[in-house]
Amino acid sequence: MKFIIDAQLPYQMSLFIRQKGFDVIHTNDLPDKERTTDDYIRIISQAENRIVVTKDSDFIDSFYLKSVPAKLFIITTGNIRNRQLFYLLEKNWERIIEMLDIYNLVEMSNTSIIGY
């Protein structure tokens, strides 16, 4: 499994995922850094078979309308502290990975993880 993380999520998330043994890039690793466009993220996700990790609902629209990206992990926790975000990720990481094996869209909120 490979991931690409959108700009509005912290760079430390890429370090977290890498420590779990996965191939991951953050938009800060790309030439345009935080100015990387959603379209460019979609292109990379398709070309390199990467799961897009984002908080941006625009990706849900393109997922349903165009099936791009092919896989999407959307975080719908609202504005929470990074510490809370990493707590949720650590607590639920195995389940998230299991669900990404089954579903093309996985949503994590403050209270649940849902596959679509």
SULTA-V545270 format. One record per backbone hydrogen bond with DSSP energy under -0.5 kcal/mol. CO is the residue of the C=O (numbers start at 0). NH is the residue of the N-H. Records with the same first field share a line. If there is no record, write none. Layout:
# SULTA-V545270
CO=NH  NH
This chain:
# SULTA-V545270
0=22
1=50
2=24
3=52
4=26
5=8
9=12
10=13  14
11=15
12=16
13=17
14=18
15=19
16=21
17=20
22=2
24=4
25=28
26=29
29=32
31=34
32=35
36=40
37=41
38=42
39=43
40=44
41=45
42=46
43=47
44=49
45=48
48=1
50=3
51=53  72
52=5
53=74
54=56
55=58
56=59  60
57=61
58=62
59=63
60=64
61=65  66  67
62=66
70=51
71=73  105
72=53
73=75  107
77=79
80=83  84
81=85
82=86
83=87
84=88
85=89
86=90
87=91
88=92
91=95
92=96
93=97
94=98
95=99
96=100
97=101
98=101  102
103=71
104=115
105=73
106=108  113
107=75
111=108
113=106
